Amino acid sequence: MQTSKTATLALRVAQATAAFVVLGLTAYVTKWYNVDTMSIPPPPIGWLLFVSLFTILSIGVLEGFPRFAPRFFHPYAALSLEFGNALFYLAGFVSLATYMSGLLFCRGSVCGAARADVAFGIIQFILWIASAALAVKDLFQKGAFRRQDKTKTPLGVSPMKEAPAP
């Protein structure tokens, strides 16, 4: 159990670091499109910009709620947030790679930044899948997916037990 918490914390640090890298790279590409070309950036760039900000908020929720507001934390919601981030990065790096493959030319620092954005999108996808797998493992170990025994009353005695004589 402690190993799982340590691995999850290490994954969160890696996810946050990679999210800030993706945020910086996409901001650089967005600035280049807005300033140098006077056109709007392509949709995959905007999507990865959103996903990196969403990741930073998600890490705050996934690490903050269990510690400071456990009443508002639900393991299934956390699991859907983990898989949601993984799917967001999958969509982001695939769409940016597809967009870049259709370009007639790609050179310079902005092209390198966009290629690095694809690479860090792949890394983020792998990190989020790994943390989602750890979350699923923890849910199975805690018994969240097991059927509960419905033959006992809330007090723990069987429903047909007679009361003791006075």
N, C-alpha and C positions, 0 to 999 in steps of 0.2 A: 504494500500500500504506500509506504514512504517512497519507494523507488518510483512509483507511478506519479506521485506528486512532484518529485524532483524532475522527472522527465517532462512532465507537463509544464513546469515552470521554465525549464530550459527551452522547450518549444515556444512558449510565449515570448521569451526574450528574443529568440530568433525571428519569430513572426513580426514582432514590433520593429526590430531592426530592418528587416526586409521591407516592411510596409513604409518606413521612412525613406528607404532607398528608392522604392517604386514611386513614392510621392515626389521626391526630388527629381527623378528622371522624367516623369510625366509632366511636372511643372516646367522643366527646361524645354521639353518638346512643345508644350503648349505656348510658352513664351515665344519660342522661335516662330511658330505659326502666326501668332497674333502680331508680333512686331516686325519680323523680317519679310513675311509673305503677305501680310495684310489680309489673311483669310482665316476662317475658323479651323481649328484643329479637327482631324478626322474623329469620328465617333469612338473608335477603340481607345484613343488617347483620353478622351473625356470619361469613358467607362473605367479605365484603370485609375484615373484620378479619384473618381468616386469610390472605387473599391478599396483603395489604400486608406482613405479617410474612414470608410466603414469598418475596416480592419482595426484601426486604432480605437474606435469606439467599441467594437466587439471585444477586444482584449480587455478594455476597462470594465465592461459588463461581466465578462466571464471570470475575471479575477477579483473584481470589487464586490459584486453581489453576494457571493458565498461568504465573504469575510465581514462585510459591513451591513448587509441587508439580507440575511439568509431567508427571511420570510418571503421575499420576492423572487428567490432563485428556484427554478424548477429544472431538474436534470434533462427533461425532454426538450425544453426550450433551449437549453444550452447546447444540446446535441444538434438541434436544427440550426442553430447559429453557426456551429462548427462546420456542418455540411454545406450550409449556405455560403459561407466564405470560400470554401473549396470550389463550389460550383461557380461563384463569381470570378475567381481567378482563372478557372478553366475557360470560361467564356471570354475573359479579357485577353489572355495570352494567345488563344486560338484566333480571335478576331484580329488582333494586332499583327500576328504572323501572316495571316491571310491577306490583310491590307498591304503589308510590306512586300509580299511576294508579287503583288500586282503593280508595284511602282516601276517606272521605266528606268530610273537611276536612283541610287541611294549612296550618298557619300557625305563625308564631313562628320562633325561631332554630333549633329542632331540625329543622323542616321545611326551612329554608334550608340547614342543614348536610347533610341527606340529599340535597337537590337538588345541592349542590356535590359530594357524594360520587359521584353519577351522572356529573357532568361530568368529574371527575378520573379516574373509571373509564374513560371514553371516551378521555381523553388518554393514560392508561397503556396502553390497548389499542393505540392508534396508535403509541406509542413502542416497545412490544414487537414489533409487526409490522415497524417500520422496522429495529430492531436484528436481528431474525431475517432480514430480507432482506439486510442487510449480511453476516451470517454465512454465508448461502447463497452470496452473491457471492464471499466469500473462499474458501469451499470449492471453488467452481468454478475460481477462479484458481489455487489451489494444486494442482489436479488430483486432488482426493479422489474425484471422481465418474468419472474417466476409467478406462478399462480399461488394465490394465498389460500390458506385453509379456511373455509367458510363454516366449518362445523363447530367452532367455538364461539361463545358469546364474547362481548367486549371485555368482560372481566376475566376471561381465561378458563372458566369452568364449562363443562359440557352442558348442553341445554337440558338434558334429562336427569341431571343429578338432583337428588332430593336434598332438601335442607336438613341440617343436623337437628336432632331432637334437643329441646331445651333442657 
